[in-house]
Amino acid sequence: MSKLLLINDLAGYGKVALSAMIPILSHMQYEVCSLPTALVSNTLDYGKFEILETTSYMKNTLQVWDALGFQFDAVSTGFIVSRPQTELVRDFCRAQKAKGTRIFTDPIMGDEGKLYNGVGEETVALMRELIATADYIVPNYTEAAYLAGVPYQCGGTTREELYALADKLHTLGAGSVLITSARMLVDGGWEPIACVVGYDAAADQHFILPYEELPVRFPGTGDIFSAVFMGHILRGDALKTAAQAAMQTVSKMLAQNADNQDKYKGIPLETCLEDVVL
C-alpha cells in the first residue's frame, strides 16, 4: 500500500483541504498521512473565520519524522500560509524528490482573475520555486496565468494560447501540467467553453477536456479533484485518464448535492464516496 503525505490546511467545520482529501484517498486504498499548514475554524465562505498558522509545528514534525525514518511514496502540497512555510515545504519537497518521491502541487493562490487576500507577488515568486520541484501541478487558470506571468483573459482564450500557457509552466520546472477552470474560445462560437487543459510530460502531448459547468458552487471541489487525480496517477494511469476520472467524480458529487441548503461547508463526502471514480 502506497503511503502518501498531504500538506494542506485543516478546517474544523467544513469538508475542504485535508478534510476532503483524506476520505477520498483512504477510500482509494492509500495509507494517508497529513501535515497541516494551518488550523482553520471553518471554510472561508462564511465570511468570519480564525486561522492558526502551524509553521513551527511543521518544522519540528519534519525533524521528528526524519529521526524516525518515515518515508513517503508521494507528497501533495496545497494551501501554504507564509513565506517561511513556503520555503520549508519547498526544501522538504526537493529533498523528497531526490529520494524518488513523487511530488504533486496545487498552487493555491487565487481564482476568477484575482489573488486571494494576503497573497502577493512575493507568494507567486515563491510558488514558482515550489512548482519547479513538482512532477505534477494542478493550478486553476487564474493561478496558471500568475505563475506564467501572462495576462488573465476573462473572456476566454484560444487552444493555442492554453497550450502555450501549459508549456510555460513546464519550462519553469514543473513536470506534467493540468490547468483547471479554463475557458476556451472555439471557432465560430461567441461563448467560451469550460475545460481542463493538460500537458503530459511523459508522452509530450497536450489535450483539452471540455465539461459542462453546473450552476452550483461548493468549496473544496478543487481538493476533491486533486485527490482523485493523485490516486489515479499513483495507480499508473495516464495524465488524461486521471484527469477524466477526477472530472467525473466532481461532476457526480456536485449533481448529487446540488440541493443541499448549506453549501458553504462543502460536499458531505462520507455520504457520497461511492461517487469516486475508481
Contacts in CASP RR format, 6 or more apart in sequence:
PFRMAT RR
TARGET T0000
AUTHOR 0000-0000-0000
METHOD contacts of the structure
MODEL  1
MSKLLLINDLAGYGKVALSAMIPILSHMQYEVCSLPTALVSNTLDYGKFE
ILETTSYMKNTLQVWDALGFQFDAVSTGFIVSRPQTELVRDFCRAQKAKG
TRIFTDPIMGDEGKLYNGVGEETVALMRELIATADYIVPNYTEAAYLAGV
PYQCGGTTREELYALADKLHTLGAGSVLITSARMLVDGGWEPIACVVGYD
AAADQHFILPYEELPVRFPGTGDIFSAVFMGHILRGDALKTAAQAAMQTV
SKMLAQNADNQDKYKGIPLETCLEDVVL
1 29 0 8 1.000
1 30 0 8 1.000
1 31 0 8 1.000
2 30 0 8 1.000
2 31 0 8 1.000
2 73 0 8 1.000
2 74 0 8 1.000
2 234 0 8 1.000
3 30 0 8 1.000
3 31 0 8 1.000
3 33 0 8 1.000
3 71 0 8 1.000
3 72 0 8 1.000
3 73 0 8 1.000
4 25 0 8 1.000
4 30 0 8 1.000
4 31 0 8 1.000
4 32 0 8 1.000
4 33 0 8 1.000
4 72 0 8 1.000
4 73 0 8 1.000
4 74 0 8 1.000
4 75 0 8 1.000
4 76 0 8 1.000
4 230 0 8 1.000
4 234 0 8 1.000
5 33 0 8 1.000
5 34 0 8 1.000
5 35 0 8 1.000
5 72 0 8 1.000
5 74 0 8 1.000
5 75 0 8 1.000
5 76 0 8 1.000
6 18 0 8 1.000
6 21 0 8 1.000
6 22 0 8 1.000
6 25 0 8 1.000
6 32 0 8 1.000
6 33 0 8 1.000
6 34 0 8 1.000
6 35 0 8 1.000
6 76 0 8 1.000
7 34 0 8 1.000
7 35 0 8 1.000
7 37 0 8 1.000
7 58 0 8 1.000
7 75 0 8 1.000
7 76 0 8 1.000
7 77 0 8 1.000
7 78 0 8 1.000
7 80 0 8 1.000
7 89 0 8 1.000
8 17 0 8 1.000
8 18 0 8 1.000
8 21 0 8 1.000
8 34 0 8 1.000
8 36 0 8 1.000
8 37 0 8 1.000
8 76 0 8 1.000
8 77 0 8 1.000
8 78 0 8 1.000
8 79 0 8 1.000
8 223 0 8 1.000
9 16 0 8 1.000
9 17 0 8 1.000
9 18 0 8 1.000
9 36 0 8 1.000
9 37 0 8 1.000
9 38 0 8 1.000
9 39 0 8 1.000
9 40 0 8 1.000
9 51 0 8 1.000
9 78 0 8 1.000
9 79 0 8 1.000
9 81 0 8 1.000
10 17 0 8 1.000
10 18 0 8 1.000
10 19 0 8 1.000
10 34 0 8 1.000
10 36 0 8 1.000
10 38 0 8 1.000
10 39 0 8 1.000
10 40 0 8 1.000
11 17 0 8 1.000
11 18 0 8 1.000
11 19 0 8 1.000
11 40 0 8 1.000
11 41 0 8 1.000
11 42 0 8 1.000
11 43 0 8 1.000
12 19 0 8 1.000
12 39 0 8 1.000
12 40 0 8 1.000
12 41 0 8 1.000
12 42 0 8 1.000
13 41 0 8 1.000
13 42 0 8 1.000
13 43 0 8 1.000
13 265 0 8 1.000
14 42 0 8 1.000
14 43 0 8 1.000
14 219 0 8 1.000
14 265 0 8 1.000
14 266 0 8 1.000
15 220 0 8 1.000
15 265 0 8 1.000
15 266 0 8 1.000
15 267 0 8 1.000
15 268 0 8 1.000
15 269 0 8 1.000
16 43 0 8 1.000
16 219 0 8 1.000
16 220 0 8 1.000
16 223 0 8 1.000
16 266 0 8 1.000
17 40 0 8 1.000
17 78 0 8 1.000
17 79 0 8 1.000
17 220 0 8 1.000
17 223 0 8 1.000
18 34 0 8 1.000
18 36 0 8 1.000
20 220 0 8 1.000
20 223 0 8 1.000
20 224 0 8 1.000
20 227 0 8 1.000
20 266 0 8 1.000
20 267 0 8 1.000
20 269 0 8 1.000
21 32 0 8 1.000
21 76 0 8 1.000
21 223 0 8 1.000
21 224 0 8 1.000
21 226 0 8 1.000
21 227 0 8 1.000
22 32 0 8 1.000
22 34 0 8 1.000
23 269 0 8 1.000
23 270 0 8 1.000
23 273 0 8 1.000
24 224 0 8 1.000
24 227 0 8 1.000
24 228 0 8 1.000
24 269 0 8 1.000
24 273 0 8 1.000
24 276 0 8 1.000
25 32 0 8 1.000
25 227 0 8 1.000
25 230 0 8 1.000
25 231 0 8 1.000
26 32 0 8 1.000
27 273 0 8 1.000
27 276 0 8 1.000
28 228 0 8 1.000
28 231 0 8 1.000
28 276 0 8 1.000
28 278 0 8 1.000
30 231 0 8 1.000
30 234 0 8 1.000
33 70 0 8 1.000
33 72 0 8 1.000
35 58 0 8 1.000
35 61 0 8 1.000
35 62 0 8 1.000
36 54 0 8 1.000
36 57 0 8 1.000
36 58 0 8 1.000
37 53 0 8 1.000
37 54 0 8 1.000
37 55 0 8 1.000
37 58 0 8 1.000
37 78 0 8 1.000
37 79 0 8 1.000
37 80 0 8 1.000
37 81 0 8 1.000
37 85 0 8 1.000
37 89 0 8 1.000
38 51 0 8 1.000
38 52 0 8 1.000
38 53 0 8 1.000
38 54 0 8 1.000
38 79 0 8 1.000
38 81 0 8 1.000
39 51 0 8 1.000
39 52 0 8 1.000
39 54 0 8 1.000
40 49 0 8 1.000
40 50 0 8 1.000
40 51 0 8 1.000
40 52 0 8 1.000
41 49 0 8 1.000
41 50 0 8 1.000
41 51 0 8 1.000
42 49 0 8 1.000
42 264 0 8 1.000
42 265 0 8 1.000
43 49 0 8 1.000
43 219 0 8 1.000
43 220 0 8 1.000
43 264 0 8 1.000
43 265 0 8 1.000
43 266 0 8 1.000
44 219 0 8 1.000
45 219 0 8 1.000
45 263 0 8 1.000
45 264 0 8 1.000
46 264 0 8 1.000
51 81 0 8 1.000
53 81 0 8 1.000
53 82 0 8 1.000
53 85 0 8 1.000
55 81 0 8 1.000
55 82 0 8 1.000
55 84 0 8 1.000
55 85 0 8 1.000
55 88 0 8 1.000
58 85 0 8 1.000
58 88 0 8 1.000
58 89 0 8 1.000
59 88 0 8 1.000
62 88 0 8 1.000
62 92 0 8 1.000
71 99 0 8 1.000
71 101 0 8 1.000
72 96 0 8 1.000
72 101 0 8 1.000
73 101 0 8 1.000
73 102 0 8 1.000
73 234 0 8 1.000
74 101 0 8 1.000
74 102 0 8 1.000
74 103 0 8 1.000
74 104 0 8 1.000
74 230 0 8 1.000
74 234 0 8 1.000
75 92 0 8 1.000
75 93 0 8 1.000
75 96 0 8 1.000
75 101 0 8 1.000
75 102 0 8 1.000
75 103 0 8 1.000
75 104 0 8 1.000
76 103 0 8 1.000
76 104 0 8 1.000
76 105 0 8 1.000
76 106 0 8 1.000
76 226 0 8 1.000
76 230 0 8 1.000
77 89 0 8 1.000
77 93 0 8 1.000
77 103 0 8 1.000
77 104 0 8 1.000
77 105 0 8 1.000
77 106 0 8 1.000
77 130 0 8 1.000
77 134 0 8 1.000
78 105 0 8 1.000
78 106 0 8 1.000
78 107 0 8 1.000
78 108 0 8 1.000
78 226 0 8 1.000
79 108 0 8 1.000
80 86 0 8 1.000
80 89 0 8 1.000
80 108 0 8 1.000
80 127 0 8 1.000
80 130 0 8 1.000
83 122 0 8 1.000
83 123 0 8 1.000
83 126 0 8 1.000
86 123 0 8 1.000
86 126 0 8 1.000
86 127 0 8 1.000
86 129 0 8 1.000
86 130 0 8 1.000
87 126 0 8 1.000
89 130 0 8 1.000
90 126 0 8 1.000
90 129 0 8 1.000
90 130 0 8 1.000
90 133 0 8 1.000
93 103 0 8 1.000
93 105 0 8 1.000
93 130 0 8 1.000
93 133 0 8 1.000
93 134 0 8 1.000
94 133 0 8 1.000
96 103 0 8 1.000
97 103 0 8 1.000
97 133 0 8 1.000
97 135 0 8 1.000
102 135 0 8 1.000
102 136 0 8 1.000
102 233 0 8 1.000
102 234 0 8 1.000
103 133 0 8 1.000
103 134 0 8 1.000
103 135 0 8 1.000
103 136 0 8 1.000
104 134 0 8 1.000
104 135 0 8 1.000
104 136 0 8 1.000
104 137 0 8 1.000
104 138 0 8 1.000
104 226 0 8 1.000
104 230 0 8 1.000
104 233 0 8 1.000
105 130 0 8 1.000
105 131 0 8 1.000
105 133 0 8 1.000
105 134 0 8 1.000
105 136 0 8 1.000
105 137 0 8 1.000
105 138 0 8 1.000
105 174 0 8 1.000
106 137 0 8 1.000
106 138 0 8 1.000
106 139 0 8 1.000
106 222 0 8 1.000
106 223 0 8 1.000
106 226 0 8 1.000
107 127 0 8 1.000
107 130 0 8 1.000
107 131 0 8 1.000
107 137 0 8 1.000
107 139 0 8 1.000
107 143 0 8 1.000
107 147 0 8 1.000
108 116 0 8 1.000
108 143 0 8 1.000
109 115 0 8 1.000
109 116 0 8 1.000
109 119 0 8 1.000
109 123 0 8 1.000
109 124 0 8 1.000
109 127 0 8 1.000
109 142 0 8 1.000
109 143 0 8 1.000
109 146 0 8 1.000
110 116 0 8 1.000
110 119 0 8 1.000
110 140 0 8 1.000
110 142 0 8 1.000
110 143 0 8 1.000
110 146 0 8 1.000
111 140 0 8 1.000
111 142 0 8 1.000
111 143 0 8 1.000
111 181 0 8 1.000
112 142 0 8 1.000
113 142 0 8 1.000
113 145 0 8 1.000
113 152 0 8 1.000
113 154 0 8 1.000
114 142 0 8 1.000
115 123 0 8 1.000
115 124 0 8 1.000
115 142 0 8 1.000
115 146 0 8 1.000
124 146 0 8 1.000
124 147 0 8 1.000
127 143 0 8 1.000
127 147 0 8 1.000
128 147 0 8 1.000
128 172 0 8 1.000
131 137 0 8 1.000
131 139 0 8 1.000
131 147 0 8 1.000
131 169 0 8 1.000
131 172 0 8 1.000
131 173 0 8 1.000
131 174 0 8 1.000
132 172 0 8 1.000
132 173 0 8 1.000
132 174 0 8 1.000
134 173 0 8 1.000
134 174 0 8 1.000
134 175 0 8 1.000
135 175 0 8 1.000
135 176 0 8 1.000
136 174 0 8 1.000
136 175 0 8 1.000
136 176 0 8 1.000
136 177 0 8 1.000
136 178 0 8 1.000
136 229 0 8 1.000
136 230 0 8 1.000
136 233 0 8 1.000
136 239 0 8 1.000
137 169 0 8 1.000
137 174 0 8 1.000
137 175 0 8 1.000
137 176 0 8 1.000
137 177 0 8 1.000
137 178 0 8 1.000
138 178 0 8 1.000
138 180 0 8 1.000
138 225 0 8 1.000
138 226 0 8 1.000
138 229 0 8 1.000
139 147 0 8 1.000
139 169 0 8 1.000
139 177 0 8 1.000
139 179 0 8 1.000
139 180 0 8 1.000
140 179 0 8 1.000
140 180 0 8 1.000
140 181 0 8 1.000
141 152 0 8 1.000
141 179 0 8 1.000
141 180 0 8 1.000
141 181 0 8 1.000
141 182 0 8 1.000
141 183 0 8 1.000
142 152 0 8 1.000
142 181 0 8 1.000
144 165 0 8 1.000
144 166 0 8 1.000
144 169 0 8 1.000
144 177 0 8 1.000
144 179 0 8 1.000
144 182 0 8 1.000
145 151 0 8 1.000
145 152 0 8 1.000
145 153 0 8 1.000
145 165 0 8 1.000
146 152 0 8 1.000
147 169 0 8 1.000
147 172 0 8 1.000
148 165 0 8 1.000
148 168 0 8 1.000
148 169 0 8 1.000
148 172 0 8 1.000
149 168 0 8 1.000
150 165 0 8 1.000
150 168 0 8 1.000
153 161 0 8 1.000
153 183 0 8 1.000
155 183 0 8 1.000
155 185 0 8 1.000
155 192 0 8 1.000
156 182 0 8 1.000
156 183 0 8 1.000
156 184 0 8 1.000
156 185 0 8 1.000
156 192 0 8 1.000
157 165 0 8 1.000
157 182 0 8 1.000
157 183 0 8 1.000
157 184 0 8 1.000
157 185 0 8 1.000
157 192 0 8 1.000
158 184 0 8 1.000
158 185 0 8 1.000
159 184 0 8 1.000
159 208 0 8 1.000
162 179 0 8 1.000
162 182 0 8 1.000
162 184 0 8 1.000
162 195 0 8 1.000
162 197 0 8 1.000
162 208 0 8 1.000
163 197 0 8 1.000
163 199 0 8 1.000
163 206 0 8 1.000
165 179 0 8 1.000
165 197 0 8 1.000
166 177 0 8 1.000
166 179 0 8 1.000
166 197 0 8 1.000
166 198 0 8 1.000
166 199 0 8 1.000
166 206 0 8 1.000
167 199 0 8 1.000
169 177 0 8 1.000
169 179 0 8 1.000
169 199 0 8 1.000
170 176 0 8 1.000
170 177 0 8 1.000
170 199 0 8 1.000
170 201 0 8 1.000
175 201 0 8 1.000
176 198 0 8 1.000
176 199 0 8 1.000
176 200 0 8 1.000
176 201 0 8 1.000
176 202 0 8 1.000
176 239 0 8 1.000
177 197 0 8 1.000
177 198 0 8 1.000
177 199 0 8 1.000
177 201 0 8 1.000
178 196 0 8 1.000
178 197 0 8 1.000
178 198 0 8 1.000
178 229 0 8 1.000
178 239 0 8 1.000
178 243 0 8 1.000
179 196 0 8 1.000
179 197 0 8 1.000
179 198 0 8 1.000
180 196 0 8 1.000
180 222 0 8 1.000
180 225 0 8 1.000
181 194 0 8 1.000
182 194 0 8 1.000
182 195 0 8 1.000
182 196 0 8 1.000
182 197 0 8 1.000
183 192 0 8 1.000
183 193 0 8 1.000
183 194 0 8 1.000
183 195 0 8 1.000
184 192 0 8 1.000
184 193 0 8 1.000
184 195 0 8 1.000
184 197 0 8 1.000
184 208 0 8 1.000
184 210 0 8 1.000
185 192 0 8 1.000
186 192 0 8 1.000
186 193 0 8 1.000
193 210 0 8 1.000
194 210 0 8 1.000
194 211 0 8 1.000
194 212 0 8 1.000
194 213 0 8 1.000
195 208 0 8 1.000
195 209 0 8 1.000
195 210 0 8 1.000
195 211 0 8 1.000
196 208 0 8 1.000
196 209 0 8 1.000
196 211 0 8 1.000
196 243 0 8 1.000
196 247 0 8 1.000
197 206 0 8 1.000
197 207 0 8 1.000
197 208 0 8 1.000
197 209 0 8 1.000
198 206 0 8 1.000
198 207 0 8 1.000
198 208 0 8 1.000
198 209 0 8 1.000
198 239 0 8 1.000
198 240 0 8 1.000
198 243 0 8 1.000
199 205 0 8 1.000
199 206 0 8 1.000
200 206 0 8 1.000
200 207 0 8 1.000
200 238 0 8 1.000
200 239 0 8 1.000
200 240 0 8 1.000
202 238 0 8 1.000
202 239 0 8 1.000
203 238 0 8 1.000
203 239 0 8 1.000
207 240 0 8 1.000
209 240 0 8 1.000
209 243 0 8 1.000
209 244 0 8 1.000
209 247 0 8 1.000
211 247 0 8 1.000
211 251 0 8 1.000
212 251 0 8 1.000
214 251 0 8 1.000
214 254 0 8 1.000
214 255 0 8 1.000
214 258 0 8 1.000
216 254 0 8 1.000
216 257 0 8 1.000
216 258 0 8 1.000
216 263 0 8 1.000
217 263 0 8 1.000
218 254 0 8 1.000
218 257 0 8 1.000
218 263 0 8 1.000
218 266 0 8 1.000
218 267 0 8 1.000
219 263 0 8 1.000
219 264 0 8 1.000
219 265 0 8 1.000
219 266 0 8 1.000
220 266 0 8 1.000
220 267 0 8 1.000
221 250 0 8 1.000
221 253 0 8 1.000
221 254 0 8 1.000
221 267 0 8 1.000
222 250 0 8 1.000
224 246 0 8 1.000
224 249 0 8 1.000
224 250 0 8 1.000
224 253 0 8 1.000
224 267 0 8 1.000
224 269 0 8 1.000
225 246 0 8 1.000
225 247 0 8 1.000
225 249 0 8 1.000
225 250 0 8 1.000
226 246 0 8 1.000
228 242 0 8 1.000
228 245 0 8 1.000
228 246 0 8 1.000
228 249 0 8 1.000
228 250 0 8 1.000
228 276 0 8 1.000
228 277 0 8 1.000
229 242 0 8 1.000
229 243 0 8 1.000
229 245 0 8 1.000
229 246 0 8 1.000
231 242 0 8 1.000
232 241 0 8 1.000
232 242 0 8 1.000
232 245 0 8 1.000
232 246 0 8 1.000
233 239 0 8 1.000
233 242 0 8 1.000
237 245 0 8 1.000
245 277 0 8 1.000
246 277 0 8 1.000
248 277 0 8 1.000
249 275 0 8 1.000
249 276 0 8 1.000
249 277 0 8 1.000
252 272 0 8 1.000
252 275 0 8 1.000
252 277 0 8 1.000
253 267 0 8 1.000
253 269 0 8 1.000
253 272 0 8 1.000
253 275 0 8 1.000
254 267 0 8 1.000
256 272 0 8 1.000
256 275 0 8 1.000
257 263 0 8 1.000
257 267 0 8 1.000
257 268 0 8 1.000
257 272 0 8 1.000
260 267 0 8 1.000
260 268 0 8 1.000
END
